Amino acid sequence: MNLKMKSVAVLFSLMLMACGGKEEKKKEGFSVERAKTTTEKPQEAAADTGTPASERVELENKGVGPITSVELGAEIDQALADKGKEVYDQMCVACHRPDKKFIGPAPKGILERRSPEWVMNMILNPEVMIKEDPLAKDLLQEFNGAPMANQGLTEEQARSVLEYFRTL
């Protein structure tokens, strides 16, 4: 029993010595210095102009998706625009108002700021656009991270919505 008491006492002493004796000194004036790197792509540099993405003009950007070329006639195709208004009223009005910002940007004047291809790719392919297109990424940030939902429109429906946007 005497041996057990001595062993417990030695073990207890070793534990006390292992825990004690270290003093942590607080250092005053903690700071971290980092060098700023500039690895911006030319398209991303435009985001730093201070202009909101919804107001920025980028007519050369065609976006990412199946649409590479869109021909707009000199005159508005009213029948196509009427179909586009029907699609817009059914699928888009929950998040977009024609002439004011809502959950998403207003489509009024969109073709003065974006190429027709970009608009159609955003309608048809919003998930990939948000991942890969710098402007779509900026719009996502501007509109509080609310991504555009893919409504599953056909190219024909997207084209009719684009024609409707021309009438706004």
C-alpha positions in Angstrom: 0.0 0.0 0.0 2.9 2.3 0.8 4.3 1.7 -2.7 0.9 2.7 -4.2 0.8 5.9 -2.3 4.3 6.8 -3.4 3.4 6.1 -7.0 0.3 8.2 -6.9 2.2 11.0 -5.2 5.0 10.9 -7.9 2.4 10.7 -10.7 0.5 13.7 -9.2 3.7 15.7 -8.9 4.6 15.0 -12.5 1.2 16.1 -13.7 1.5 19.4 -11.8 4.9 20.1 -13.2 3.7 19.3 -16.8 0.8 21.8 -16.5 2.6 24.6 -14.7 5.6 26.8 -15.4 4.6 28.1 -18.8 3.8 31.8 -19.0 2.3 33.2 -22.2 3.2 36.8 -22.7 0.8 38.9 -24.7 2.5 40.8 -27.5 1.3 44.4 -28.0 0.7 45.8 -31.4 -0.2 42.7 -33.4 -0.3 43.4 -37.1 -0.3 41.5 -40.4 1.0 43.1 -43.6 0.0 41.7 -46.9 1.0 42.8 -50.4 -1.9 43.3 -52.8 -1.7 41.2 -55.9 -3.3 42.3 -59.2 -4.3 39.3 -61.3 -7.5 40.8 -62.7 -8.7 39.9 -66.1 -9.6 42.9 -68.4 -13.4 42.2 -68.1 -13.2 42.0 -64.3 -11.3 45.3 -64.1 -14.5 47.0 -65.3 -16.2 45.9 -62.1 -14.0 48.3 -60.2 -15.4 51.4 -61.9 -18.0 52.0 -59.2 -20.9 51.7 -61.6 -23.4 49.0 -60.5 -23.4 45.9 -62.7 -27.0 46.5 -63.7 -26.1 49.9 -65.2 -22.7 49.0 -66.7 -22.6 48.9 -70.5 -21.0 45.7 -72.0 -22.2 45.2 -75.5 -19.2 43.0 -76.7 -19.8 40.3 -74.0 -21.9 37.5 -75.5 -22.0 35.4 -72.3 -21.6 31.7 -71.9 -24.1 29.3 -73.4 -25.6 28.0 -76.6 -26.3 31.4 -78.2 -23.4 32.8 -80.2 -25.3 34.9 -82.7 -28.7 36.7 -82.7 -30.0 38.7 -85.7 -32.4 41.5 -84.7 -34.5 42.9 -87.4 -34.7 46.7 -88.0 -38.4 46.5 -87.1 -39.9 44.9 -84.0 -41.8 41.7 -84.7 -44.9 42.5 -82.8 -46.4 39.0 -82.9 -43.1 37.6 -81.4 -43.0 40.4 -78.9 -46.6 39.6 -77.8 -45.6 36.0 -77.3 -42.6 37.2 -75.3 -44.8 39.3 -73.1 -46.9 36.2 -72.3 -43.8 34.2 -71.4 -42.4 37.1 -69.4 -45.7 37.6 -67.5 -45.9 33.9 -66.7 -42.3 33.1 -65.9 -40.3 36.3 -65.1 -42.5 38.8 -63.3 -42.0 37.1 -59.9 -38.5 38.5 -59.9 -38.3 41.2 -62.6 -40.4 44.4 -63.0 -40.2 45.9 -66.5 -38.9 49.4 -65.5 -37.5 49.1 -62.0 -35.1 47.0 -59.9 -36.9 44.3 -57.9 -35.4 40.9 -56.9 -33.6 41.0 -60.3 -32.7 43.9 -62.6 -35.2 45.7 -64.8 -35.2 44.6 -68.4 -36.1 48.1 -69.7 -33.2 49.3 -71.9 -31.3 46.0 -71.4 -30.3 45.9 -75.1 -28.6 49.3 -74.7 -26.4 47.7 -72.0 -26.1 44.0 -73.1 -25.7 42.1 -76.3 -28.7 40.1 -77.5 -26.6 36.9 -77.2 -25.7 37.7 -73.5 -29.4 38.3 -72.7 -30.5 35.0 -74.3 -27.7 33.1 -72.7 -28.6 34.5 -69.3 -32.2 33.4 -69.8 -31.3 29.9 -71.1 -28.2 29.2 -69.1 -28.2 31.2 -65.8 -26.3 28.6 -63.7 -23.3 28.5 -66.0 -23.4 32.3 -66.6 -23.3 32.9 -62.8 -20.3 30.6 -62.5 -18.3 31.7 -65.5 -19.4 35.2 -66.7 -17.8 38.1 -64.8 -20.8 40.4 -65.4 -23.3 37.8 -64.2 -21.2 37.3 -61.1 -21.3 41.0 -60.4 -25.1 41.1 -60.9 -25.4 38.2 -58.4 -23.6 40.3 -55.9 -25.5 43.5 -56.7 -28.8 41.7 -56.2 -27.9 40.2 -52.8 -26.9 36.8 -54.0 -30.3 35.9 -55.5 -29.4 33.8 -58.5 -31.6 33.8 -61.6 -33.7 30.6 -61.7 -33.5 28.5 -64.8 -37.1 28.5 -66.1 -36.4 25.9 -68.7 -37.4 28.1 -71.6 -36.8 27.0 -75.2 -34.6 29.1 -77.5 -37.8 30.2 -79.3 -39.4 31.4 -76.0 -36.1 33.2 -75.0 -36.0 34.9 -78.4 -39.7 36.0 -78.0 -38.8 37.4 -74.5 -35.9 39.3 -76.1 -38.2 40.7 -78.7 -40.6 41.9 -75.9 -37.6 43.6 -74.2 -37.1 45.6 -77.4 -40.6 47.1 -76.9 -39.9 48.3 -73.3 
